Amino acid sequence: MTGTFWELVGYVKRSPNRAKALGLFNSPTMPSELGKKMQISLTHASKIVRELHSKKLVVCLNEKLKLGRIYRLTPQGKKVLKEI
């Protein structure tokens, strides 16, 4: 495993919300569902999803939609989740 992988693990572990959110992507999930499950605002849930998406830990399944985007774990996201 490369240093980049461990940097991602550290990045996720630094934030309890990122770590918890990553674990909730066991099936395709919308940010609104994530917010409800984590009991946080939609704004905060969307920010977490954007952060995970920017690190390529989750991927959007319907990029063209403005509302109702659905995300799932990438293979890299699954590896990071296993490690944390």
Stockholm file with secondary structure:
# STOCKHOLM 1.0

chainA/1-84         MTGTFWELVGYVKRSPNRAKALGLFNSPTMPSELGKKMQISLTHASKIVRELHSKKLVVCLNEKLKLGRIYRLTPQGKKVLKEI
#=GR chainA/1-84 SS CCHHHHHHHHHHHTCHHHHHHHHTTTSCBCHHHHHHHHTCCHHHHHHHHHHHHHTTSEEESCTTCSSSCCEEECHHHHHHHHHC
#=GC SS_cons        CCHHHHHHHHHHHTCHHHHHHHHTTTSCBCHHHHHHHHTCCHHHHHHHHHHHHHTTSEEESCTTCSSSCCEEECHHHHHHHHHC
//
